[in-house]
Amino acid sequence: MTLSPQEHLEKCREVKRTIESAIDMPCRLGGGGETRRARLLFLASVLQNMSAGSKGAGLSGGVAQENLWREMLADMDVGFSDTPPPGGATKDADYYFKGYPLSHKTLGYNSQSAQLALAWSKNPKEGIQRTEFESSMLILSFRKQRKKSPDQNWNTARQGVHLIPLHILPQIVTEFDDNNKSDSIIKQEYVGQLIAYSQTNSLSVYFDFDYTLGEPYVLSYWRNGRGGAIPK
C-alpha cells in the first residue's frame, strides 16, 4: 500500500478514533450490558495470571492476549478483518482495518525487558527472516508504568493501545538486536520511543489494567461447551 507519510498518519488516527469510540460500548456477543473495555481487561487479567511463571509463558501468553484482542475487534464490527484486500497483503500485517494493514505487538504486565520481535526468525529454525517494516504498528501494552525508570520514555509510558504510522517506525528503530529466538528484536529503548511518539501525537487509547482482578480465576473451555464455539 503506497501512501504518503501524512496518509499513514491519518489512517492511524482513524484506527485510534474507531477503537476509542467502540471500546466502551456494550459487547454484542454474550450480552449482559458489559462494556468491551471491562470484558477485555478482566479476561486479559485472568490470562496474565494463568500464564505467570510458566515455561514459555511470554510467547504463549502474548498469543493468547492477541487472540483476545482480535475477538474484541470482531465484536466491534467496525471494519477490522484478518483478510487483506485484493493485492493489499503485507508480510508483517496481523490484521487489517478497512484494508489498511496493521502489525500487532503485545507487551505483558510483567515484561521485564520490553523488547518486541518483528518476526520469530529462529523459532523454529526455518522461521521467517524479516528486518523491514511494511505495516503500521499497534502496540497493546499491559505493562505497568515504570515511574522510576532511568529512561524517561518509560517513566511516562501508559497502559493502553498505541498506534505508530509506518513511516515513523524506521526513523526510530534504526537497527535490530538479536537473541536466541529472533534476529529482528526491537530494543526496549526503541519501544519506549515508539510509545512516546504515539502518546505525544494523540494516537493512544489508554486503560488501567488491574493485574489482580483475574487472580482467583481460570478460563474454562469445558464449562462453555459448544456455546463457546463461534463461526470463524
C-alpha positions in Angstrom: 0.0 0.0 0.0 1.7 3.2 -1.3 0.7 6.1 0.9 2.3 9.3 1.9 3.5 9.9 5.5 0.5 12.2 6.1 -1.9 9.5 4.8 -0.4 6.9 7.1 -0.8 9.3 10.0 -4.4 9.9 9.1 -5.1 6.2 8.8 -3.7 5.6 12.3 -5.7 8.4 13.6 -8.9 6.8 12.2 -8.0 3.5 13.8 -7.5 5.2 17.1 -10.8 7.1 16.9 -12.6 4.0 15.9 -11.3 1.9 18.8 -11.8 4.8 21.2 -15.5 5.2 20.3 -16.3 1.5 20.2 -14.4 0.1 23.3 -16.8 1.5 25.9 -19.9 0.3 24.1 -21.7 -2.9 25.3 -20.4 -6.2 23.9 -22.6 -7.6 21.1 -21.6 -11.2 21.8 -22.6 -12.5 25.3 -25.0 -9.7 26.2 -25.4 -8.5 29.8 -24.6 -4.9 29.1 -20.9 -5.5 29.8 -18.6 -3.0 28.0 -15.9 -4.2 25.8 -13.3 -2.4 27.9 -14.4 -4.2 31.1 -14.5 -7.6 29.4 -11.1 -7.2 27.8 -9.4 -6.1 31.0 -10.9 -8.8 33.1 -10.2 -11.6 30.7 -6.7 -10.2 30.0 -6.0 -10.3 33.7 -7.2 -13.9 34.0 -4.9 -14.9 31.1 -2.0 -13.0 32.6 -2.3 -14.8 35.9 -2.8 -18.2 34.2 0.5 -17.9 32.3 2.5 -16.3 35.1 5.6 -18.3 36.0 5.0 -20.9 33.3 7.8 -22.0 30.9 7.4 -20.2 27.6 4.7 -18.0 29.2 5.9 -14.9 27.5 5.3 -16.1 24.0 2.2 -18.2 24.6 0.7 -15.6 26.8 1.2 -12.9 24.2 -0.5 -15.1 21.6 -3.5 -15.6 23.9 -3.8 -11.8 24.6 -3.6 -11.1 20.9 -6.4 -13.6 20.2 -8.5 -12.0 22.9 -7.9 -8.6 21.3 -8.9 -9.9 17.9 -12.1 -11.2 19.3 -12.9 -7.8 20.7 -12.2 -6.1 17.4 -14.6 -8.6 15.7 -17.2 -7.8 18.3 -16.9 -4.1 17.4 -17.8 -4.9 13.8 -16.3 -1.6 12.6 -14.0 -2.7 9.7 -11.3 -4.9 11.3 -10.6 -8.1 9.4 -8.0 -10.9 9.1 -8.5 -10.9 5.3 -6.4 -8.5 3.3 -7.9 -6.5 0.4 -7.0 -7.8 -3.2 -3.4 -7.0 -3.8 -3.1 -5.3 -0.4 -1.4 -8.0 1.8 1.8 -7.2 3.6 4.2 -9.7 5.2 4.0 -8.3 8.7 0.3 -7.5 8.9 -1.7 -9.4 11.6 -5.0 -7.8 10.6 -6.5 -5.0 8.6 -8.7 -2.0 9.2 -10.8 -1.3 6.2 -8.0 -2.8 4.1 -5.2 -0.9 6.0 -2.6 -3.3 7.3 -1.6 -3.3 11.0 1.2 -5.2 12.7 0.1 -6.2 16.2 2.5 -6.4 19.2 1.7 -7.1 22.8 3.6 -6.1 26.0 2.6 -8.1 29.1 2.1 -6.8 32.6 5.3 -8.3 33.9 7.5 -7.7 30.9 10.9 -7.0 32.5 12.5 -6.3 29.2 10.1 -4.5 26.9 11.5 -5.8 23.7 9.4 -6.7 20.7 10.2 -9.1 17.8 9.4 -8.1 14.2 9.5 -11.9 13.4 10.5 -15.1 15.3 13.3 -15.9 12.8 14.8 -18.6 15.0 11.6 -20.2 16.3 11.5 -22.6 14.6 14.9 -22.8 12.9 13.4 -22.2 9.5 11.5 -19.2 10.7 10.8 -16.0 8.8 13.7 -13.6 8.2 12.3 -10.1 8.4 14.1 -6.8 9.1 11.9 -4.3 7.2 8.6 -2.7 8.2 5.7 -2.9 5.8 2.8 -2.1 8.0 1.9 0.5 10.7 2.1 -0.9 14.2 -0.4 -1.3 17.0 1.2 -2.0 20.4 -1.2 -3.3 23.0 0.6 -2.6 26.3 -0.5 -4.0 29.7 3.0 -3.2 31.1 2.9 -1.4 34.4 4.3 2.1 34.4 7.9 2.4 35.5 7.9 5.8 37.2 11.5 5.5 38.4 13.0 4.2 35.2 16.2 5.8 34.0 14.6 6.0 30.6 12.2 9.0 30.6 10.0 7.4 28.0 9.2 4.5 30.3 8.5 6.9 33.1 5.6 8.3 31.1 4.6 5.2 29.1 1.0 4.3 30.0 -1.0 1.2 29.6 -3.2 1.1 26.5 -3.3 0.9 22.7 -0.5 2.8 20.9 -0.5 3.4 17.1 2.7 4.1 15.2 2.5 5.0 11.5 4.6 3.1 9.0 6.9 5.9 8.1 7.8 6.6 11.8 9.0 3.0 12.5 12.3 3.0 10.6 13.0 6.6 11.8 13.0 5.3 15.4 14.1 1.7 15.0 17.4 2.3 13.2 18.9 -1.2 14.0 17.7 -4.6 15.2 19.1 -6.6 18.1 19.1 -10.4 18.2 18.6 -13.2 20.8 18.1 -17.0 20.8 14.7 -16.6 19.1 15.0 -13.8 16.6 17.3 -11.7 14.5 14.8 -8.8 14.4 14.4 -7.7 18.0 13.2 -4.1 18.6 15.2 -3.0 21.7 13.4 -1.7 24.8 14.9 1.8 24.2 13.2 1.9 20.8 9.9 0.5 22.1 9.8 3.3 24.6 10.4 5.9 21.9 7.6 4.3 19.8 5.1 4.6 22.6 6.3 8.1 23.4 5.6 9.1 19.8 2.1 7.6 19.9 1.3 9.4 23.2 2.7 12.7 22.1 0.7 12.6 18.8 -2.6 11.6 20.3 -2.5 8.1 18.8 -3.1 6.2 22.0 -6.2 4.9 23.7 -5.5 4.4 27.5 -6.8 1.9 30.0 -5.9 1.0 33.6 -5.1 -2.7 33.9 -5.7 -4.3 37.3 -3.5 -7.4 37.3 -5.1 -8.8 40.5 -8.6 -8.7 39.1 -8.3 -12.1 37.5 -6.1 -13.7 40.1 -8.7 -16.0 41.6 -9.9 -17.3 38.3 -9.0 -19.5 35.3 -10.8 -19.7 31.9 -12.8 -22.8 31.3 -13.4 -24.2 27.8 -15.3 -27.1 29.2 -17.9 -25.0 31.0 -18.8 -23.1 27.9 -19.3 -26.3 26.0 -20.4 -25.9 22.4 -21.7 -22.5 23.3 -18.2 -21.2 23.4 -17.6 -22.1 19.7 -18.4 -19.4 17.3 -18.0 -19.3 13.4 -14.7 -18.2 12.1 
